[in-house]
Amino acid sequence: MFSPMRRFFITLNLVAVGLLAAVPAAHAADGMGLVGRTNDKMITFFCFGVMIFFTVFVTVMTWIQHTREVRKERRQADAAKLNDE
């Protein structure tokens, strides 16, 4: 009925959904996380860290893309100049 690859992906998705459904029960230990008791200050600093990370990440990736684009345009201009001669 289903190909073996399709059956594999269906099974994989079902296992992933089952594990995701079990996560809250597995980690509910009276507010104790991996670094100790979680409070509002810790969550606030973590969220600030996430915001700073993504801001820096987007800025750095944009800069890298811009430099690669400039190099590509320079290479294309040199190739066009070489073909004109």
C-alpha positions in Angstrom: 0.0 0.0 0.0 2.7 2.5 1.0 6.3 2.5 -0.2 8.9 1.5 2.5 10.3 5.1 2.5 6.9 6.6 3.0 6.2 4.1 5.9 9.5 5.1 7.5 8.6 8.8 7.4 5.1 8.2 8.7 6.5 6.1 11.6 9.2 8.7 12.3 6.6 11.5 12.4 4.4 9.5 14.8 7.3 8.8 17.1 8.3 12.5 17.1 4.7 13.6 17.9 4.6 11.0 20.7 7.9 12.2 22.2 6.8 15.8 22.0 3.6 15.0 23.8 5.5 13.3 26.6 8.0 16.2 27.2 6.0 18.3 29.6 5.3 15.3 31.9 9.0 14.2 31.8 10.4 17.6 32.7 7.8 18.7 35.3 9.9 18.6 38.5 8.4 21.4 40.6 10.0 24.2 38.7 13.5 22.6 38.7 15.2 22.9 35.4 18.7 22.0 34.2 20.3 25.0 36.0 18.2 24.9 39.1 15.0 26.6 40.1 13.6 28.8 37.4 12.5 32.3 38.2 11.4 35.4 36.3 14.9 37.0 36.3 16.5 33.9 34.7 13.8 33.7 32.0 14.2 37.4 31.3 18.0 37.2 30.9 17.6 34.1 28.7 15.2 35.9 26.4 17.5 38.9 26.2 20.3 36.5 25.2 18.1 35.0 22.5 17.2 38.4 21.1 20.9 39.5 21.1 22.0 36.2 19.5 19.5 36.6 16.6 20.3 40.3 16.1 24.1 39.5 15.9 23.4 36.4 13.7 21.3 38.3 11.2 23.8 41.2 11.1 26.8 38.9 10.6 25.1 36.8 7.9 24.0 40.0 6.1 27.5 41.3 6.1 28.8 38.0 4.8 26.2 38.0 2.0 27.1 41.6 1.1 30.8 40.8 0.8 30.2 37.7 -1.3 27.8 39.7 -3.6 30.5 42.5 -4.1 33.1 39.8 -5.0 30.7 38.2 -7.5 29.9 41.6 -9.1 33.6 42.4 -9.3 34.3 39.0 -10.9 31.5 39.5 -13.4 32.8 42.9 -14.3 36.3 41.6 -14.8 35.0 38.8 -17.0 33.0 41.2 -19.1 36.0 43.5 -19.4 38.2 40.6 -20.5 35.6 39.5 -23.1 35.4 43.1 -24.5 39.1 43.2 -25.2 
